[in-house]
Amino acid sequence: MNTLSTQNLSSSINLFLHYFTEQEEKKLFKTVKETQGIYAKRDYYWMLLMRETAIRLGVLAGPDAGKAQRHDLPMVGLTVGDAERSLQEGYLVYDSMNAKNLKKHPIALNKSATSALRHLLKIHKEMSEGIDWETPRLDRPLFLSRNNQAMSRRSFQHRFTQWCRLAEVPAGTPHWLRHSWAKRYLERTTSPDALRRVQAVLGHSNLSTTSIYTAPDRESLDSAMREASTCFR
């Protein structure tokens, strides 16, 4: 097996395991939405924004420490100004430095993503009350932690893991929301160029990368095993 085939097989196996079923998604978001408090509300809407735009965590949280060091980047994610400009333009505005391989692609905002951004701006305003800011308003981080600092990548990941545990769904990562978006779209669409659309939304350079989303998943293989059963007892 050549290197490319091995990589594609590895990616398919990862996807096979690393996504939420539709019922798991519903259970996860329902759990977060029904939990009281400003931090739960903040988490619900950044999770919804990720799910509805299929973005990577770096767009929200900024680059990881290694990438920041390699490219001499500030570890700044989505800002208040980015959110406001996104609502004006109808497309997500973000720093290309926070994109994979430093390459941006257009990300259209649907109604849910637009609503998420509006709520996140309100939440930021509420959490900002009483903070003596030195940073201009538009440059402030959209997502604040309990210590009034920008949420770190680790904080996003930790909060997500906690919500998965509380919702009693597989212990995923925020990146699973990206996989789940692609799988839900391919399950529901009848478009003949569906895979090309997924490629564009996810920002993949090669269609071969996107094709892993057509691999059989857990549900289809479970169904195959039931259909092939001899029913001997």
GIDA-V705324 format. One record per run of one state. SS is the DSSP state (a for helix, b for strand, c for the rest). FROM is the first residue (numbers start at 1). LEN is the number of residues. Records with the same first field share a line. If there is no record, write none. Layout:
BEGIN
SS=FROM-LEN  FROM-LEN
END
This chain:
BEGIN
c=1-2  18-4  34-4  54-3  62-3  72-7  90-1  92-4  99-1  103-5  109-2  129-8  140-1  142-2  145-5  151-2  168-7  189-5  203-4  215-3  228-6
a=3-15  22-12  38-16  57-5  65-7  80-10  96-3  100-3  111-18  137-3  153-15  175-14  194-9  207-8  218-10
b=79-1  91-1  108-1  141-1  144-1  150-1
END
